[in-house]
Amino acid sequence: MDIAQNSEYEFVIKKENGMNVDAKIFADKKLLELIKKDKTLEQLRNMACLPGLAQDVCALPDAHQGYGFCIGGVAAMSTKEGGISPGGVGFDINCGVRVLKTSLTVKEVLPRIKELLDALYGAVPSGLGNKGLIKYSKDEFLEIISKGNEYLKSRGFATKNDLLNCEDNGVMKSASHAFISQRAIDRGKNTVGSLGSGNHFIDLLKVDGLFDESLAKQSGLFKDQVVVMIHSGSRGLGHQVASDYINDIMKTYPELVKSLPDPEICYAPAGSELAGKYYSSMCACANYAYANRQLMMHNIKEELCRFFKSTEKDLGLELFYDITHNIAKIEKVKNVECFVHRKGATKCVKGGKIIIPGSMGTSSYLMIGNNAEKSINSSAHGSGRVMSRSSAVKNLDRNEILKSLNSMGIIVKSSSRDIVSEEAPAAYKNVDDVINVTEKLGFAKSLAKLRPFAVING
């Protein structure tokens, strides 16, 4: 595979052998070498073989191997000549992240941090297959996945401000539960408001640095402020929906699947009944995920009020933003209406808020979008893995990791022993490198740098 260098931070695999467009890689040389270590570039090349692509496919600086599409991969397929690919969205549909602001400072929180971490851990269910925060009837659950945070607002679990500071205002309007299997419903209905497992987390962080003090002040951010970051998605519901539709596509379009370089990138053709069903079901899973993060934040706010014997207003508890990074959206790309697949990628538009988490031992960043047309209005979603979970468990010692984090003033509480190794800083790329490339390309500019001091892992 030949990779040409267009500029210091842009590389390209030229169109050849079945590719319909070029495949761009946005990275520096150091990150590119890490990206080369798995099948990311092969998956990116496969993405370029899909039909109806309105622009070159691309991999962002945090890219790594995934299912079908690479994680950190973006592709815009025409809604008339292309299609929609579940493998281009991912199994955890609308896995995303939100940041809750507080008026608390680190000095106010650190003396009781262990007690506070225990309280927050008890307030939000975590781990594999856990139950959600509130029991819902089936009809109520269907309302949640149909109306997202609009339904939670009607129930008193969300405010107008919460919806305004959430991508899509917390609801994808094309959602329908009509084409979601009973198995998927059963896997999701009792878990709304739960963290889950894997790379899902709740972090307590301090604002460690401000890059634009005027804009930061307008955004309600200040030095040494405590913020809460929540990272989770659609849990078992999204996983089952993705699995169901991948199987349906393979059964319905066997010849189409055979024509692809990898069956994992299979897609429902634009205009087909299956494309419509998957899209509306995906939107329903996205609504679940928005509601899931909203309910967790609701409980965290209640716990903070109880713990500090104060009110939401006095504690300055307000949502900064909530953003998704596993989704397909209908957007115009070069005047072509497309299903824009962002898998492990964040929507990035001029003036828009972006949240890019690091690992549990490194910084996270709040950014503001600038000009990301080259990357189909997308930016990185995190630091990106360099080590598989199994490899991390095998090679990284849990106790040494905890010791190292403790020396940096970071305490960790997790539902699983292995998760500490799986999510160790050494399992990820350097987030500062990812941010540097993002800024140098002009995709976005940094607003604030956050440092973790307490972590809950799923």
QUILIN-V841145 format. One record per residue. N is the residue number from 0. RES is the residue in three letters. SS is DSSP state (helix for helix, strand for strand, loop for the rest). PSI is psi as a letter, one per 20 degrees, with the letter a starting at -180 (none if undefined). Layout:
n->(N | N)
res->(RES | RES)
ss->(SS | SS)
psi->(PSI | PSI)
//
This chain:
n->(0 | 1 | 2 | 3 | 4 | 5 | 6 | 7 | 8 | 9 | 10 | 11 | 12 | 13 | 14 | 15 | 16 | 17 | 18 | 19 | 20 | 21 | 22 | 23 | 24 | 25 | 26 | 27 | 28 | 29 | 30 | 31 | 32 | 33 | 34 | 35 | 36 | 37 | 38 | 39 | 40 | 41 | 42 | 43 | 44 | 45 | 46 | 47 | 48 | 49 | 50 | 51 | 52 | 53 | 54 | 55 | 56 | 57 | 58 | 59 | 60 | 61 | 62 | 63 | 64 | 65 | 66 | 67 | 68 | 69 | 70 | 71 | 72 | 73 | 74 | 75 | 76 | 77 | 78 | 79 | 80 | 81 | 82 | 83 | 84 | 85 | 86 | 87 | 88 | 89 | 90 | 91 | 92 | 93 | 94 | 95 | 96 | 97 | 98 | 99 | 100 | 101 | 102 | 103 | 104 | 105 | 106 | 107 | 108 | 109 | 110 | 111 | 112 | 113 | 114 | 115 | 116 | 117 | 118 | 119 | 120 | 121 | 122 | 123 | 124 | 125 | 126 | 127 | 128 | 129 | 130 | 131 | 132 | 133 | 134 | 135 | 136 | 137 | 138 | 139 | 140 | 141 | 142 | 143 | 144 | 145 | 146 | 147 | 148 | 149 | 150 | 151 | 152 | 153 | 154 | 155 | 156 | 157 | 158 | 159 | 160 | 161 | 162 | 163 | 164 | 165 | 166 | 167 | 168 | 169 | 170 | 171 | 172 | 173 | 174 | 175 | 176 | 177 | 178 | 179 | 180 | 181 | 182 | 183 | 184 | 185 | 186 | 187 | 188 | 189 | 190 | 191 | 192 | 193 | 194 | 195 | 196 | 197 | 198 | 199 | 200 | 201 | 202 | 203 | 204 | 205 | 206 | 207 | 208 | 209 | 210 | 211 | 212 | 213 | 214 | 215 | 216 | 217 | 218 | 219 | 220 | 221 | 222 | 223 | 224 | 225 | 226 | 227 | 228 | 229 | 230 | 231 | 232 | 233 | 234 | 235 | 236 | 237 | 238 | 239 | 240 | 241 | 242 | 243 | 244 | 245 | 246 | 247 | 248 | 249 | 250 | 251 | 252 | 253 | 254 | 255 | 256 | 257 | 258 | 259 | 260 | 261 | 262 | 263 | 264 | 265 | 266 | 267 | 268 | 269 | 270 | 271 | 272 | 273 | 274 | 275 | 276 | 277 | 278 | 279 | 280 | 281 | 282 | 283 | 284 | 285 | 286 | 287 | 288 | 289 | 290 | 291 | 292 | 293 | 294 | 295 | 296 | 297 | 298 | 299 | 300 | 301 | 302 | 303 | 304 | 305 | 306 | 307 | 308 | 309 | 310 | 311 | 312 | 313 | 314 | 315 | 316 | 317 | 318 | 319 | 320 | 321 | 322 | 323 | 324 | 325 | 326 | 327 | 328 | 329 | 330 | 331 | 332 | 333 | 334 | 335 | 336 | 337 | 338 | 339 | 340 | 341 | 342 | 343 | 344 | 345 | 346 | 347 | 348 | 349 | 350 | 351 | 352 | 353 | 354 | 355 | 356 | 357 | 358 | 359 | 360 | 361 | 362 | 363 | 364 | 365 | 366 | 367 | 368 | 369 | 370 | 371 | 372 | 373 | 374 | 375 | 376 | 377 | 378 | 379 | 380 | 381 | 382 | 383 | 384 | 385 | 386 | 387 | 388 | 389 | 390 | 391 | 392 | 393 | 394 | 395 | 396 | 397 | 398 | 399 | 400 | 401 | 402 | 403 | 404 | 405 | 406 | 407 | 408 | 409 | 410 | 411 | 412 | 413 | 414 | 415 | 416 | 417 | 418 | 419 | 420 | 421 | 422 | 423 | 424 | 425 | 426 | 427 | 428 | 429 | 430 | 431 | 432 | 433 | 434 | 435 | 436 | 437 | 438 | 439 | 440 | 441 | 442 | 443 | 444 | 445 | 446 | 447 | 448 | 449 | 450 | 451 | 452 | 453 | 454 | 455 | 456 | 457)
res->(MET | ASP | ILE | ALA | GLN | ASN | SER | GLU | TYR | GLU | PHE | VAL | ILE | LYS | LYS | GLU | ASN | GLY | MET | ASN | VAL | ASP | ALA | LYS | ILE | PHE | ALA | ASP | LYS | LYS | LEU | LEU | GLU | LEU | ILE | LYS | LYS | ASP | LYS | THR | LEU | GLU | GLN | LEU | ARG | ASN | MET | ALA | CYS | LEU | PRO | GLY | LEU | ALA | GLN | ASP | VAL | CYS | ALA | LEU | PRO | ASP | ALA | HIS | GLN | GLY | TYR | GLY | PHE | CYS | ILE | GLY | GLY | VAL | ALA | ALA | MET | SER | THR | LYS | GLU | GLY | GLY | ILE | SER | PRO | GLY | GLY | VAL | GLY | PHE | ASP | ILE | ASN | CYS | GLY | VAL | ARG | VAL | LEU | LYS | THR | SER | LEU | THR | VAL | LYS | GLU | VAL | LEU | PRO | ARG | ILE | LYS | GLU | LEU | LEU | ASP | ALA | LEU | TYR | GLY | ALA | VAL | PRO | SER | GLY | LEU | GLY | ASN | LYS | GLY | LEU | ILE | LYS | TYR | SER | LYS | ASP | GLU | PHE | LEU | GLU | ILE | ILE | SER | LYS | GLY | ASN | GLU | TYR | LEU | LYS | SER | ARG | GLY | PHE | ALA | THR | LYS | ASN | ASP | LEU | LEU | ASN | CYS | GLU | ASP | ASN | GLY | VAL | MET | LYS | SER | ALA | SER | HIS | ALA | PHE | ILE | SER | GLN | ARG | ALA | ILE | ASP | ARG | GLY | LYS | ASN | THR | VAL | GLY | SER | LEU | GLY | SER | GLY | ASN | HIS | PHE | ILE | ASP | LEU | LEU | LYS | VAL | ASP | GLY | LEU | PHE | ASP | GLU | SER | LEU | ALA | LYS | GLN | SER | GLY | LEU | PHE | LYS | ASP | GLN | VAL | VAL | VAL | MET | ILE | HIS | SER | GLY | SER | ARG | GLY | LEU | GLY | HIS | GLN | VAL | ALA | SER | ASP | TYR | ILE | ASN | ASP | ILE | MET | LYS | THR | TYR | PRO | GLU | LEU | VAL | LYS | SER | LEU | PRO | ASP | PRO | GLU | ILE | CYS | TYR | ALA | PRO | ALA | GLY | SER | GLU | LEU | ALA | GLY | LYS | TYR | TYR | SER | SER | MET | CYS | ALA | CYS | ALA | ASN | TYR | ALA | TYR | ALA | ASN | ARG | GLN | LEU | MET | MET | HIS | ASN | ILE | LYS | GLU | GLU | LEU | CYS | ARG | PHE | PHE | LYS | SER | THR | GLU | LYS | ASP | LEU | GLY | LEU | GLU | LEU | PHE | TYR | ASP | ILE | THR | HIS | ASN | ILE | ALA | LYS | ILE | GLU | LYS | VAL | LYS | ASN | VAL | GLU | CYS | PHE | VAL | HIS | ARG | LYS | GLY | ALA | THR | LYS | CYS | VAL | LYS | GLY | GLY | LYS | ILE | ILE | ILE | PRO | GLY | SER | MET | GLY | THR | SER | SER | TYR | LEU | MET | ILE | GLY | ASN | ASN | ALA | GLU | LYS | SER | ILE | ASN | SER | SER | ALA | HIS | GLY | SER | GLY | ARG | VAL | MET | SER | ARG | SER | SER | ALA | VAL | LYS | ASN | LEU | ASP | ARG | ASN | GLU | ILE | LEU | LYS | SER | LEU | ASN | SER | MET | GLY | ILE | ILE | VAL | LYS | SER | SER | SER | ARG | ASP | ILE | VAL | SER | GLU | GLU | ALA | PRO | ALA | ALA | TYR | LYS | ASN | VAL | ASP | ASP | VAL | ILE | ASN | VAL | THR | GLU | LYS | LEU | GLY | PHE | ALA | LYS | SER | LEU | ALA | LYS | LEU | ARG | PRO | PHE | ALA | VAL | ILE | ASN | GLY)
ss->(loop | loop | loop | strand | strand | strand | strand | loop | loop | strand | strand | strand | strand | loop | loop | loop | loop | loop | loop | loop | loop | loop | strand | strand | strand | strand | loop | loop | helix | helix | helix | helix | helix | helix | helix | loop | loop | loop | loop | helix | helix | helix | helix | helix | helix | helix | helix | loop | loop | loop | loop | loop | strand | loop | loop | loop | strand | strand | strand | strand | strand | strand | strand | strand | loop | loop | loop | loop | loop | loop | strand | strand | strand | strand | strand | strand | strand | strand | loop | loop | loop | loop | strand | strand | loop | helix | helix | helix | loop | loop | loop | loop | loop | loop | loop | strand | strand | strand | strand | strand | strand | strand | strand | strand | strand | helix | helix | helix | helix | helix | loop | loop | helix | helix | helix | helix | helix | helix | helix | helix | helix | helix | helix | loop | strand | loop | loop | loop | loop | loop | loop | loop | loop | loop | loop | loop | loop | helix | helix | helix | helix | helix | helix | helix | helix | helix | helix | loop | helix | helix | helix | helix | helix | helix | loop | loop | loop | loop | loop | helix | helix | helix | helix | helix | loop | strand | helix | helix | helix | helix | loop | loop | loop | loop | loop | loop | loop | loop | loop | loop | loop | helix | helix | helix | helix | helix | helix | helix | loop | loop | loop | loop | loop | strand | loop | loop | loop | loop | loop | loop | strand | strand | strand | strand | strand | strand | strand | strand | strand | strand | loop | loop | helix | helix | helix | helix | helix | helix | loop | loop | loop | loop | loop | loop | strand | strand | strand | strand | strand | strand | strand | strand | loop | loop | helix | helix | helix | helix | helix | helix | helix | helix | helix | helix | helix | helix | helix | helix | helix | helix | helix | helix | loop | helix | helix | helix | helix | helix | helix | loop | loop | loop | helix | helix | helix | loop | loop | strand | strand | loop | loop | loop | helix | helix | helix | helix | helix | helix | helix | helix | helix | helix | helix | helix | helix | helix | helix | helix | helix | helix | helix | helix | helix | helix | helix | helix | helix | helix | helix | helix | helix | helix | helix | helix | helix | helix | helix | helix | loop | loop | loop | helix | helix | helix | helix | loop | loop | strand | strand | strand | strand | strand | strand | strand | loop | strand | strand | strand | strand | strand | strand | strand | strand | loop | loop | strand | strand | strand | strand | strand | strand | strand | strand | loop | strand | strand | strand | loop | loop | loop | loop | loop | strand | strand | strand | strand | loop | loop | loop | loop | loop | loop | loop | strand | strand | strand | strand | strand | strand | loop | loop | loop | helix | helix | helix | loop | loop | strand | strand | strand | loop | loop | loop | loop | strand | loop | loop | loop | helix | helix | helix | helix | helix | helix | helix | loop | loop | helix | helix | helix | helix | helix | helix | helix | helix | helix | helix | loop | loop | loop | strand | strand | strand | strand | loop | loop | helix | helix | helix | helix | helix | helix | loop | loop | helix | helix | helix | strand | loop | loop | helix | helix | helix | helix | helix | helix | helix | helix | helix | helix | loop | loop | loop | strand | strand | strand | strand | strand | strand | strand | strand | strand | strand | strand | strand | strand | strand | loop)
psi->(o | p | o | q | o | h | a | h | k | p | r | q | o | q | p | r | m | i | q | i | r | r | o | q | p | o | r | r | h | g | h | g | h | h | h | i | i | b | j | g | h | g | h | g | g | h | h | i | i | q | r | k | p | i | r | p | r | q | p | r | i | j | q | r | p | b | o | e | q | q | p | j | q | p | p | o | p | q | i | h | i | d | a | p | o | h | i | i | g | r | h | m | p | k | p | a | q | q | p | p | q | r | j | q | r | g | h | h | h | h | h | k | h | g | g | g | g | g | g | h | h | h | h | o | p | r | r | p | k | r | q | a | h | p | p | q | r | g | g | h | g | h | g | g | i | h | i | c | i | h | g | h | h | h | i | j | j | q | r | g | h | g | h | h | k | p | p | j | k | j | p | o | h | j | q | p | j | h | k | p | q | h | g | g | g | h | h | h | h | j | j | p | k | q | g | a | a | c | j | q | r | p | q | p | q | q | o | h | q | p | h | n | h | g | h | g | g | h | j | k | q | r | p | j | q | p | q | p | p | p | o | r | c | j | b | h | g | g | g | g | g | g | g | g | h | g | g | g | g | h | h | h | m | h | h | g | g | h | i | q | i | p | h | i | j | q | q | p | q | p | i | q | h | h | g | g | g | g | g | h | g | g | h | g | h | g | h | g | g | g | h | g | h | g | h | g | g | g | h | g | g | g | h | g | g | g | g | j | l | a | r | g | g | h | i | k | o | p | p | g | q | p | q | q | k | n | r | p | q | o | q | p | o | l | j | p | p | q | o | o | p | o | o | l | q | p | p | o | q | p | i | q | q | p | p | o | q | b | r | i | j | r | q | r | q | p | r | p | q | e | o | k | h | h | k | l | l | q | r | r | i | b | h | p | q | i | p | r | g | h | h | g | h | h | i | p | p | g | h | h | g | h | g | g | g | h | h | j | k | p | q | p | p | q | i | q | g | h | h | g | g | h | j | q | h | i | i | q | r | o | h | h | g | g | g | g | g | g | g | h | i | j | h | r | q | p | g | q | p | q | p | q | i | p | p | p | q | none)
//
